Amino acid sequence: MRLVDYLDKGASLGGDAPCLVCGEDTWTYAEVVDLSVRVAAGLQARGVAPGAKVAILSANDPVAFASVFGISRAGGVWCPVNPRSEAAENRELLDLFGCSALIFQSAFAGLVDQIRGDLPELTTLVCLDATYDWAIGWDDFLGSPDAFEPVEVEDDLAMVVGTGGTTGRPKGVMLTGTNLETMSAITLMAYPWPGAPDRPTYLALAPLTHAAGVLCFPVLCLGGTIVVMRTPDVGAFLEHIERHHVTHTFLPPTLIYLVLDHPALSSTDLRSLRCFWYGAAPMSATRLEEALTRIGPVMAQLFGQTEAPMMIATMSPADHFHADGTVATERLSSAGRPAPLVTVSIMGERGTLLGPGERGEIVVRSSLVMRGYLDNPEATAEASEHGWHHTGDIGFLDEEGFLHIVDRAKDMVITGGFNVYSTEVEQALMTHPSIADCAVVGLPDEKWGERVTAVVLPRPGAEVDVAELKAYVKERIGAVKTPKQIEVWPDLPRSKVGKVLKTEIKKSLAGGAESADLPPCLAKRSEREGADAPTRP
């Protein structure tokens, strides 16, 4: 299936049904199909040929998202660009992708104007909501439906997605229609959905350029409604669930913690929810158990990566419980079971596959796995060594077949000759009632080689006693894994999608910078410095 086929499938179930909702505005399936045809015609009129890369630079916006299907209808390849990235990073990605067209919001016009001179291949610039002498206005860009010429597309390439680029030049992950069809099929197989004639309603608060966007595809093929939130607001998120009778939604753990701490949660009617996905980063088992009680038995985990989108492993709402209805606490720290259309194994040195309980790199075989990295055969070969896709994650499969992610290989701390996995320490810290979030890293140490170091974020109104917290962790996981250094910060540095940036934490701590020299989110106050623990507003 092409991306546009998901939209057309939904439209075949009823063109008058609501497709996209944002604020007080609603677009029916017929209207979104018509808009996609006009976008496709506009691209064709400007010489954008099948196979061309077309980028979208926009915050969550229904018209921008509908344009994805216009790109696909014209035979183009969608290249999502993160609106929160810096100009240099986006310039590098657009250059890497070889984009010939860019559709953007006026909020990012300054960024586009800054980088466009360095991108000679970028010949078509279209602004969604303003006019500039160097870009085409939206109304002028849209073509007539009668002018659209249907295209036959031989190449299955559907998307090119940039990796983070935290360790050097970013890579372009080539995702095919088959990859996304496999992902959508797993989503429909592994999680609960309303039966006909009822249709799902999906709430998109997280960026549509990432997980929240591709999760729309299975919703569309069921003729469901997608409610788009332009800006992230936890209070509005809860209001939207009640107002629109939302059945499905997705948030990363950091935002779920804010939902759990929001005063409106207890008074919000959440009975419509069938599936509340969480993923993109490890979630505290303690807070997950709280969510199962306070949000409901609807939590659903997904584990994947850009190279194997979303669904390497799945954990349905039912998997969070035993047959007798009690919470399966031993599963809450897992990533679920390998997905139905995915083979997962654990690989040791020199390609040896390991048995249950043995720790090694998580490797994958599936039609879910990317075609490869754009114009980077060396990186593609490295990621597919021994005939398996290498995730870079360390983990194990338990006797029940649940996958446990121990750590990213690069985040493991070697202290005193022992391997300490940061996620295990983070899970122990997160069980403490005063901790809202945390990150564990390894810092150079003359005695230990590396010392386990934790940065903790207190819950609102809480104070952190570092000595007591160390004793608490030591009692649970032992002295070797207990952080030798704990810092209390008012916030944690995060990526554009909410992941904690451990590289930034290590830089700050290793550099010994004082609070005044740090960005606001890194202005730390530690017990060592004799300061009271900070609280969040």
Buried (B, 14 or more C-beta within 10 A) or exposed (E): BBBBBBBBBBBEBBBEBBBBBBEEEBBBBBBBBBBBBBBBBBBBBBEBEBEBBBBBBBBBBBBBBBBBBBBBBBBBBBBBBBBEBEBEBBBBBBBBBBBBBBBBBBBBBEBBBBBBEEBEEBBBBBBBBEEEEEBBBBEEBBBEBEEBEEBEBEEBBBBBBBBBBEEEEBBBBBBBBBBBBBBBBBBBBBBBBBEEEEBBBBBBBBBBBBBBBBBBBBBBBBBBBBBBBBEBEBBBBBEBBBEBBBBBBBBBBBBBBBBBBBEBBEEBEBEBBBBBBBBBBBBBBBBBBBBBEEBBBBBBBBBBBBBBBBBBBBBBBEBBBEEEEEBBEEBBBBBBBBBEBBEBBBBEEEEEEBEEEEBBBBBBBBBBBBBBBBEBEEBBEEBBEEEBBBBEBBBBBBEEEBBBBBBBBEBBBEBEEEBBBBBBBBBBBBBBEBBBBBBBBBBEBEEBBBBBBBBBBBBEEBEBBBEEBBEBBBEBBEEBBBBBBBBBBBBBBBBBBBBBBBBBBBEBBEEEBEBEEBEEBBBBBBBEEEEEBBBBE
